[in-house]
């Protein structure tokens, strides 16, 4: 499982597409626990993520496991879709 696309939406929300075709919008604000994630509570810092080979990563080295993001997408989106 990996993230194949990530698009900033607003606030702390990102739309993810996963390698199995599932797509969903995730609000990550409540997921930021620990000192490495503190800077990401600022929206301007949060928006500066990039896609690496399997997930998203920020300039300060913070990242989130793709399986964690997938689970959040499934929980937060009752309308998660699988692309044909």
N, C-alpha and C positions, 0 to 999 in steps of 0.2 A: 504494500500500500504506500502510495506517495501522493504528494500534492503536485498536480500538473499545471494548474493555473491559480493565481491569487490576484484579486482585484480589490483595491480599497473602495469602500462604499461611503462611510461617514463615521464620525465618532471613533469608536474602537471596533468597527465592523469591517470584516473582510469577506468577500465571496470567494469560496474555494471550489475548485474542481479537482476530483481525485482520480487516480488511475483506473478505477473501476467504473468511471462515468458519473458517480454521484456528485451532485453540486448542491452547495448550501451556503447561506450567509451565517457567520458566526460573530457574536459580540464577545470579544476577548477580555474586556476590562476586568471582570471578576476572576480571570484566570491568572492575573499577574501577582504572584506570591514570591517574595524574596527580593534581595537587593538588586539583582541583575535586571529585574523587570520594572523597578521604580521609575527609571527615565521614560519608560514606554507609556506611563499613565498620562504623559503630555502628548496630546494628539499630534503635534508637529513631529515629535520623535517617533511616535508610533507609525506614522505614514511612511517612514523611510525604511521599509522592509524590502527584501529581494528574495527571489526564489532560488534556492540552491538545488542540488540534485534530488532532494526528497521532501523538503518542507520549506517554510519561510524562515528567514533569519534577519536580524536587525544589525545595525552598524556596531553595536556594543557587544556582539557575539551571542546575544540571547536568541533562542529558537524554541520551537515547540514540536514535539513528536507528531508526525503525521497521523498516527493512530489516535492520539488525543484530540487533534483537530477534527478528525472524522467522527469520533464519538460525539463531540460537541455539535457538529453539523447535524447529526442524526437526532440529537436531543432537542436542539434549539429550533429546528425546522420541521414542522409537521408536513411541509410540502417539499422536502428534499426530492430531487428528481434524478433519475438515471437516464443519461443520454443514450439514444439508440445508436 
